[in-house]
Amino acid sequence: MFAAPAWFLDDQFKDETLASNEGAIALCSIIGMLCTVIWTFTYLVRTADCVDDAFLKSFDQATAFAWSLCVVIDVQKKEQYKDAAFQQNMILYAALVGAFLYQASTRDDDKKKK
């Protein structure tokens, strides 16, 4: 989204004019940068020495919830997406939600250790 917003818009959406719409390209670039920031912050949280499993469990649950909201938005706007792109997005979202929920469910609860 950040590096190639016009390609992303053309690849994802049925409306072929989006890839040449300067406003859509600008928004896509900004959202792509925000996604990069989120991934960076996620990396920092997951690798910080001061973070315990209880916090990471909550972080995983919140992340799964956020990806679930992406599912809701995409389902509401399904008619805007190319069929293949919509299906790929749903598979990606399901994998992410499932992975974060699994990770949250397998973390040790620090309170149980005490």
N, C-alpha and C positions, 0 to 999 in steps of 0.2 A: 504494500500500500504506500509505503514511504518512498521507496526507490523507483517504482514504476506505477504511479497512480493511474495514468491513462490506460495502461494495459490491464490493471486490476479491474477498473470500471468496465472496460470492454469485455473482459473475461467473465465477470460475475452477473452483469445486469442485461436484461433484454433491451432496454433503451440504449441504442447505439449512439445517441447524441451525448450521453454522459461523458464519454471518453474525450470529447472535444469541448466540453463545458468547463470554462476556467474556474468557476465557483466550485463545481463538483471535484475537479482535480485538486484545488486548494484544500477543500475539506478532507478529501481522501489522504492527502499528504500530512495534514495535521493529525488525523486519526492514526495514521501509520507511525508518526513520531510518538504519539501518546502510547501506542502499543509497545514501541521500543522502550520507552521510559518504564512502563509497567513490567516488562520482562527484565529490565535492568534492576529495578527495585526488588522484584521477586528473587533474582539471583543473590542480591545483597542480603536479603532476609534469610534465605536458606543457607547461606554460607557464614553467617555471623556466629561468632563463638558464644555470644551472650544469649542466644535464642534457645529456649528449651522445647521439648516435645509438645507440651501443652499448648504453647503459643503456635507452633507449627501446625498442630491439629486444627486449631481455630482458623489459621491462615488457609489451610487446605479446604476447609469447609466453606469459607468465604469465597475462595477462588472458584470452587465448584458452583456455588450459588451464582456468581457473576457470569460464568459460562452458560449456566442454565437460563439466565436472562437473555443472553444472546440467542439462544434457541427460540425463546418466546418472541423476540423481535423478528427474527427471520421467518418464523411460521406466520406471524401476522402480515409480513410483507412478501410472502412466498411468490405472489404473482409478478413481483418485480425482478425475480432472479431467473436466470437461465436454468432449465431443469437439472442439467448435470452439475452446475455450480451449487444449486440448492442441496442436492443429494450429497455432494462432497462436504459441504459445510455441516450438514447434519451428522455425517460420520465423524468429522473432526470434532465437533462439539460433544458428541456422545463419548468419544474416546477421552477427551479432556475431562469432562464431568466425571466419568467413571474412574479415571486414573486418580483424580484428586480426592474423590470420595473413598476409594480403596486406600489411598495413602493415609487419609485421615483416620480410617477405621483400623489401620494396622500400627499406628503410633502408640508407644507406651504412654500411659498417663503418669506423669511425674508424681502426682498425688498418691497413686497406689504404691509407689516405691517407698514412701515415707512411713 
